Amino acid sequence: MERLRTASLLFLPSLLVAILVSAPVNGQSVGAPSTNPSNSPERPTPTGSNAQSASTPASPVTASIPKNAPHMSKQSRFEIIRDFETQVVYARAVFPMGSKGLKLKDGVISPNGLELQQSLALLGPAIRPGDPSRISYVQIKDDHIHFEINGGPIRRKKWYQHIEISGTGGTPVQTSNPDEQVANPHGSYLDLYFDKYVPEMTPRQLCDLLFPVLDFNARNKEEAYLNTVPPKVKVAIQAHQVLVGMNTEMVLHAKGKAPRKVRERDGETEYEEWIYGEPPQDVDFVRIVNDEVVRVEIMKVGGQKIVRTEKEVILEKPDSDTEAKKEQQEQDHSANAPSLRRPGENADDVPKPADGTSPVPPATPPSTPQPPGDPGPGGMIAGGQ
């Protein structure tokens, strides 16, 4: 009996160890090899929308187009035309009215600066920043992609305007009004240029290239406009405040249209006063000179007066020296032009006619026409060399 008791006591621990080894832990046997190489606890597999968010980042980063990318394939051309035509976007730049649109290359928009300001002053804007616009036509050419916005600068003819009707004796019959205006003042176009050719790209990459001019992510007009202004101006517009240095477009987005406007003159300077509010509320007086806020005066209900005249925001302005630089280059070019005067000889020292008019050079006799097969003296000499 003692031997039996001793054997049973020795057998019980080994039996307990065998039971523990064979018991499953979280659906997996302890003795079985683990499928998780890092020995970390298993994570549940996401399903549904969680699975999509886990596999796809919230804001995917588009890779840049490599320089050695091949030419755009025919299939990609069809996809881009299909995805972009008739799509509604928001403008991030101003499009001048007229037959000349915008050109975009390497993120630089042209025309810009003083040239753009002159076009806007002469013809006016067709599309302003923040305006909803529709891409009406897409054409992929050799080295650029052509986008027509809001119908383009020229109205396309209807199908029936291409039909020609002839009457008796072959006399054409007029079917459309010859005085019909073909210009479209509400439309413009954008040309996206590349270095050598249009490379292979995805629609997402093309959206990123067009972002300096067109916004494909904005949800409304206000959001699209706020994405085009500096951060300080954006915060002020959202708080409905006017800063010294803003332009009229920013004031309209911040405060809306002024109920009252007054034109005055301060010495030689003409200004316009935009007045917001009426007593017994706060009254804001916004003074604008040449499309820029130069003074903000706030009359509080308690009689306190707040005046701000120091510039609080500095906006980029066109380079006013562009024309001067062009004129200087033209003068330098004319000064370096070839001349028949001797070195050191002044133009005033050249003898002039008594009446001040230059003599008319004698007319040269007409050259004798050469026969069709004769290359002429010059051609013979060149051929002999």
C-alpha positions, 0 to 999 in steps of 0.5 A: 500500500505504501508503494501504491500511494507513493506511485500515485503521488508521483504520477499526479504532477506529470498528469497535471503538466500534460493537461496544462500543455494540451489545454488551448489558450485563446484558441491555440495550443500552447505547444503548437508553433505560433503564427505571430513571428513577433510573439505579440497578441493577436489583433482583430481583423478590421471589417467593413469601413474600419478595414478600409480606413486601416488599409488606406490612409486618410490623406494619401500622399501622391508621389511626384511624376518621375522625370523619365516617365513615359508618354501618356498612354491612350487609356490614361488620356481617356480616363483623364478626359472622362474624369475632368470634363463637366467637373465642377471645381473652385478657382484659386486664381483670377482669370482675365476676360478675353481670348487669353487665358492662364498658363501654368508650368512648374507651379508658376502662373502666367501672366502675373504681376503687372501684366495681369493687373493691366489685363484685369483693368482693361478687360475685367475678370472672367473668373475670380478666386473662389468662384465655382467653375466648370471644366467644359472641355479637355484636350491633351496635346503634345506638350500641354493639356488644354482646359476650357473653363465655363465654355472657354473664351469663344463660344463653340458653334452649334451642330446646325451652324455647320450646315450649309444650305444652297438655293437655286443655282448654288447660291448659299442661303444664310442660316445664322446671324453673321453679327452673332457674338462668338466671344464668351465673356464668362469663360476662359481657359488654362494650359498646363505645360510640361518640359517635353511631352505630357507624361504618364500620370494618374488623375490624382496627380493631375489634380495636384498639378492644377492646385495652384489654379483649381481647387478640387477639394473645397466644399463651397465657395467660401472655403475655396476662397479662404484657401487662397488667402494668407493664414492671418487674413483667413482667421480675420475673415472667419472672425468677421474682422477687417485688417488694415492692408486688406483688399475690397474682396477680403472685406466683402468676405469678412463683413459683406456688402456695406449698407452705406458708402461715402466718397470723400477727398483728403487733400489730393487723395480720394477715398471711399468709406464703407460704413457697417452698423448703426447706433446704438450698436458698434459702427465700423468705418472702413476707409479704402484707397486704391482697393486697399484698406488704409484706416479702420475706425470703430465707434463703440456703444459706450463712446470709445473710439478705436482707430487703426492705421498701421498696416496689419497685413501685407499682400503681394503686389505686382512688380511696379518696376517691370515696365521700367526694366523692360524700357531699360533693356530696350534702351540698352539694346538700342545702344548696342545696335550696330552703327555706321558712326566711327568710335567716339563720334557723337550723333549730333556731329553727323552732318545733316541736310539744310532743311533737316530732312534726310534725303530719299535714297535712290530707288534700286532697279528691280532685280531681273527674275531668275528662271525657275531652274536657275539657282542664281549667282548666290546659289552657284557660289554656295554650290561651288564651295 
